[in-house]
């Protein structure tokens, strides 16, 4: 089956050829709509102005599904030699060598990655010009099951703590089960410092609410408590990018939201899909917040005073 003739899509100064645009990547399943590669291309063209600012200058890890979301998956870090020369690359140190990551700086690259059946874009929390110093801190609120009320409550508790520490924060559905809370940083701390702070903040909440929250890395130690995951705050770790698609039925999207939207009774981790995430993006739910990157020194002192270690 040909899945349609190749489609040529204009993206800035370049034209990207999309192969097999009619290939179904998200099969219809019950209430979940069917989506093709062409649908994914259309979504990424529309969302590019909102997505690209979160990708530019950051190494990527790609979740590729050549046979659709029901087929085999592979996580791609290294950029294949077959990729066009105009796609930005970043050679990054790893134990025993280097990895050449893809960097998505423009719409043409974004559409090329979609043509390669890259469903979910996972990005570094630091930029190529300062790889050791992240400008984002991420708390991943990961429930033990599908209880979104537990996620909602954990987000409120975390927001209260961050407000007390005088740190701005942004909220995002993951498109999977939970929420991410993102704190913009000024890039002056290394990953070890950032992760240590995130862990101390998460421990503070878990100690205050031991029946509901945990920082236990092992699933068997969590019971039915929500896991406050700070493991992404480390060198070479990644987090799903805002407005990226998840490899799940119905093509749900990791979507930035305002804190007010947390009270919406219809909110779930998969509330938005490629059918309506662009409409949410146009509301600018983070409204310049990520440009307010902070140093962690004052917040660290406040946290230690809070914990009685001042």
Residue, then its C-alpha position, 0 to 999 in steps of 0.5 A: x500500500x502506497x499511503x499516498x504520493x509524497x507531499x511537498x510542504x513549504x517551510x520558510x525557505x525550504x520545502x520538505x517532502x513528506x513520504x506516505x502522508x496517508x499512512x495511519x500513525x494513530x489508529x482509531x480506537x473506540x473514542x480515539x480518532x484516527x490520525x495520519x502522518x499528514x495530519x501530524x504534519x498539519x498539526x506541526x505546521x500550525x503549532x510551530x510558532x508556539x513549539x519552536x521556542x521550546x526546542x531551539x538550541x536544545x539537544x533532542x531525543x526522538x521517540x520514533x514510531x515508523x509503523x505507527x504508535x502500535x508498532x515498535x518504538x525506538x528512542x533516537x539520540x544520535x543524528x543519522x548521516x542521512x539527515x540533510x546537512x541543513x539540520x542543526x546538530x550538537x555534539x555532546x559529551x557522554x561517558x566514553x565518547x560523544x553523541x551527535x544530537x539533532x537540534x530543531x531550530x526551524x519549521x523545516x526541521x520540525x516537519x522533516x522529523x515528523x516525516x521520519x515518524x518522530x512522534x514525541x520530542x524530548x528536549x534537554x533542560x539546557x542549551x547547546x551553548x551552556x550544556x552543563x547549566x539548565x535554564x529549566x527545572x522540572x517537577x514531574x507529578x506522576x500518579x500511581x494510577x489514573x487518579x487525576x485528582x491526586x495530580x491536581x492536589x499535588x500541583x496545588x501543594x507544589x505551587x504553594x511551596x514555590x510561591x513561598x520560595x518566591x519562584x515563578x512556575x508554569x504548568x503543563x499537561x503531559x499528554x500521558x497521566x500527570x502534570x509537569x511544573x516548570x521553573x525558569x532558571x537563569x542558567x547560573x547553576x549546574x545540574x547537580x545544584x538544580x537537582x539537589x534543590x528540586x529533591x529538597x523541595x520534593x522531600x519537603x512536600x512528601x514529608x508534609x504529606x506522607x500519605x499522599x506524596x513520595x519521592x521513592x524512585x522504586x515503584x514498589x516503595x510508592x504504594x498508591x502515593x503520587x511520585x514527585x519525580x525530579x530525575x529529569x534534572x540531570x545532565x543528558x536527561x530530557x523532558x517532553x517538550x511543550x506542544x509535543x505529541x504523545x504516542x498514545x491513542x487519539x494523539x494527545x498533546x503535552x499542553x501548557x496551561x494557566x494555573x487557573x485552568x487547574x480548577x477546570x473539572x474537565x481537565x485531564x493529562x490528555x485533555x488536548x490532542x492535535x485537534x485542539x492544542x493549537x487553540x490552547x497555544x494561542x491563549x499564551x497560557x505561560x505569557x512570558x513567564x519563562x523569560x523570568x529565569x531565577x537564581x536558586x540561591x535565595x529560594x534555597x535559603x528560604x527552603x532551608x529556613x522552612x525546613x529548620x536548617x537555616 
